[in-house]
Amino acid sequence: MEVETKTGMLRIEVETVTSDEEKMKEATTSKSKVEVDADSDSENFFPAGLGTKLGNGGIILVLFETPSGFALFAYDGVLLLLPNAIENIWIDFVFFERNMALNLRKFLEFKDKAAAINPVTGVNKALTRMILDNHVNDQKLAVGKPEYKEIIEKNLGILCLYDKTVMELMWGLKHCMNDLVPEEKMGLTKEDRLHMSEGLKIVLDRHGLSVEPEMVNQSIIEMACAVHCYDIAINKHSQNLRFAGEKLKKISEIDTDRWNLPTLATALRILCYPQEILPGNPLKAVFNRMVNAHRLRSWVLPELIHFVKEARNAYEAD
């Protein structure tokens, strides 16, 4: 994927960053976003039982409210249950991709959306038919408002999902609404638009960037996505490397506690494979990915800081 920066176009490759320029899978590839590099198939799997927990093999329905009606999507709900889902779901929607883990089932316009679903009359016939025609036994339905959860569960008997993770999904749907729901001709109002996702805020906070929701723009979203993907690539093997560092300390009394991960990976590579007798060894692969991801992040992060400063200046000028 390409991101426009102040110095030109940046191509973000985010699965494996290696010295021989092996391509990284895009951050928006839904089933690999948590495990960014795919050097081992054993590391890229869904924990057992998550699909069973949701029913229907993990495929849920999503009721998404648009300016003029409601859209119904099928979505891989297992993504909502993965570790660190709140941090990662939003990156699936930074750039519209037709291979997303969701597809549009139905869209209906309503002259009066308030009459389509409300606590007094429940769910009207048209919306009820849209949901039931696409629903299978035990399938869950994600909704964007707590009152919708209560109304649908009471009137249709369908178990609904509503929490912070679901709201990250709703943020993504709103962000890509024009592409995902082409029949929707109305745009989102300022009040309807969710400027800041929780996952985006986590990334900005991690790097010490103070951003008001009103400051968020596409440039900030795209660059934060790139930074987050490189964070994942750098930190994926952090636990194993720190463990190796502790072993090194016991053997040599070299204290690596304050070393950053690329430095630690470099030291371990030199100590373990000084002559690189085994060119395909796992430590070398980890080293290449981590060091190159660290190098790329060191270029991307200043770009993000630049866009945040621009947005801050514009925000304060208003």
N, C-alpha and C positions, 0 to 999 in steps of 0.2 A: 504494500500500500504506500502511496506517496503523500507526504505532508508538506504543505507550503510553509517555508520559514522566511525569516527576514533576509536570508542570503540565497534563497532559491528553493528548489524542490529537494526534499529528503525522502529517500526510499527507506521505509522501516521494514526490516526483515526480523522476525521475532520468534524463531524457534531455536535453531542452533547457530551460534556465531563462531566460525572456525577460521583458522589461518588460511585454509584453501578456499575461503569464501563459500562454504556450504550454505545453502539458503536456509533461512529460518521461516517456519510457517507463520502466517499472519496471526496477530493477536486475536483476531476475530474468529479464528477456527474454534468452534464452540467446545468440542470435547478435549482440546489440548490446551486450553487457556490456563489451567492451574499448573500443569506440568509443561513448561514452555519448551524445553528441549526434549526431543524424543529419541535419545540415544538407546533407550531400552524399552521394549514393548511392555515389560513387566511393570514399568513405572507409570504407564498411561492407561489407567483403568478406573472404572467407577467402583467404589466400595460395594461389596455384595449386599443385596437386600434393599437398596434404595428404590429401585423400580417397583419392587413388591410393596414397599411401604406406601407408595403413591397409588398403586393399582394401575391397571392397563399398561403394564410394562414401563411405567414412569411417564407416559405421554399424558399430559394434562390439557385442559382447555383454558384459555385466557380470555376473559371478557374485558375488552378495552374500550373505554369511552372516548369518542372523538367529538369534535365540535358539533357535528350534526346528527350523530347517532351512536351505534355500537358496532364494533368489529369483534369477531370471534376467531381466535387463533388456536391451532394445536401447537404444543410446545413441549420440548424435552424437559420435563419438570425435574429430572434428576439433577440438572444443573443448579437448581435452587437449593439442593441439599449438600452439595459438595463442600469440603472445607474451604473457608475463606470465600464463600460464594458472594458475599456482599462486596468484597474487594474486587471481584473479577467479572461479575455479570455485565457491568456497564461497558467493558471494552468490546463486547460482542456487537455493540450498536454504534460505535464511534464512526464506522464506515458501513454503509449499507452493503450487505452481502446476501446474495440469493441462496447461499448454502447455509444460512442460519438454521438453527435447530427449531424453526417454527415455520408454519405456513398458514395463510389466511383461509379460513373455512367459509366465512360469510360476513357480509357487511349490510346493515340496514340503516336507512335514514329515518328519523322520527321528527315530525313537526313539533312535538312536545316531548322532550326526553324525560321531563319530570313525571309525565304520565306513564312512561314505559316501565318505570320501576320506582316505587315509593312505599313507605311503611303502611299507608292506608289501603291502597288497592293491590299491593303486591307487584307481581310481574305481569305485564299485559300479554295478550295472546301472541302477538307477533314476536316479541322477544322470547317468550316461553318456547315457541315453536323453533326458533333459531337455535336455542340452547339444546333442547331435547332432541332435535333431529341430528345433532352432531355428538351427543353424549352417549357413552356406553356405561354399562354397570360398573360401579365403584370408581369411576373416573373423577378426579378432583377438578375443581374450577377455580382458577385464580382471579381475583377481583381487585379493583383499585381503591375501593372505599369500604370501611368497616360496616357501614349501613347496608351496602349491597350484599355482603356476606350474610348478614342477619336475615335480610329479606329473602334471598334465594334459598338459603337453608330451610327457612320456615315454610316457604310456599312451594318449592320444587323438590325439597328433600335431597339436594345435592350438596355434598360437603365442599366447602369453599376454603381457599387459602388466602390469607391476608396477613402480611407481616413486612418487616423492613426489606427482606430479600425480594419479596414480590414487588415492592415499590421500586426496587432497582430495575426490575424487568419493565415496569410501567414507564420509568424514565427512558429506557431504551426505545420502547415502542413510540413514545412521543417524539423522541429525537429523530426517528426514522419514519415518522407517520406518513409523510408524502410518498415515500417509496413503498411502504408496506400496505397502505390503504389508498391506492390510486383513485378510488371512487370518491374519496373524501375531498371535496372541493374547497371547503373552508379551512382557514388557517387557525392555529392555536392562538388564543388571546395571551396577553402578558401574564394574566393570572393563572391560566391553565398550564403554561409552560414551566416545566421543572428545570430550573437553570443548573442546579447542583445535585448530582447524585451522591449518595453516601460513599460509594467507592471512589469517586473522583476526589471527594473531600479528604479521604484517608490518604491518597497519594500526595495531595498538595500539603497536607499537614506533616506528612512524613519528611518532606523536604523543606519544611519551615516556611511555606508560602501561605500568606494570609490573603484569602480571596473571598470577597462578598459574593453571595449568589448572583447578584445583579451584574457582577463583573465578568461572569463566565461567558466565553464566546467559543466559536468553533476552533480557533487556533489554540486556545488553552486546552480544550478537550483533546484535540489530536496530539499535542505534544505531551500532555500528561499521560495519555495512553501509551505513547512510545516509551516514556520514562518508566512507567509501571512494568511494561513488558521486559525491559532490560533489568529492572529490579528483580523480577522473578528469575531471569536467567542467571543473575549473579548470586542470588541467595538460595537457589535450589539445592546446592550441595554444601551449604554453609555448615549444617550440623555435622556432617561427616568430616569436613575439613577441620572444624574446631576440635573434634574428637581426635583426629590425627595430630593436631597441634599439641594437645595435652600429652599424647604419647611421646611426641618429640621432646617436650619439656622434661618429662621424667627421664628420658634417655640421655639428653644432652645438656639439660638445664637452660636451654634457650627458651626464653619467655615470649610466646607469640600472642599473648592476650590482646595486645594493642595493635597488632598487625591487621591491615585490612585483608579481605579474602583473596584478592589477586596476588598480594605479596606472599601470603601463606601458601597459596597454590604454587607459586613460583619456587619457593623454598623447598617444598615437598617434592616437586618435580626434579629439581637439581639433585637433591639428596637421594631420591629413590632411583632415578634414571639419568645419571650424569652423562652417559654416553648415548642415551636414547637407543639402547639396543633393541627395545621392543617398540617400534614406531606406532603400533596400534594399541598401546596400553591405555587402560581406562583413565589413569591420572592425567595423561597427556591430553586426552579428549576433554576432560573436565577443565583442565588448565586453559586450553584454547577457547572454549566457550566462555568461560568466566572472564578471562582477560580481554577478549574482544568485546564482550557485552559491556564490560566496565569502560572500555575505551569509547564505545559508541554512546553510552549514557553520559560520559563526561562532555560529549559534544551536544547532545540533545538537551540536557538539563539547563544549560545557559540560555538556550532558545526558549524554553518554557519560562524561565525567570524573566526574559525580555518581554514576552507577551503579557505576563502578569503585571509587570511595571507599566506597560502601555495601557492596559485595562484599568489599573489603579489610577493613573493620571486622568484618563477620560472620566472615570467614575467620580473622582474628587472635583473635577472641573464642572460637573453638572450640579 
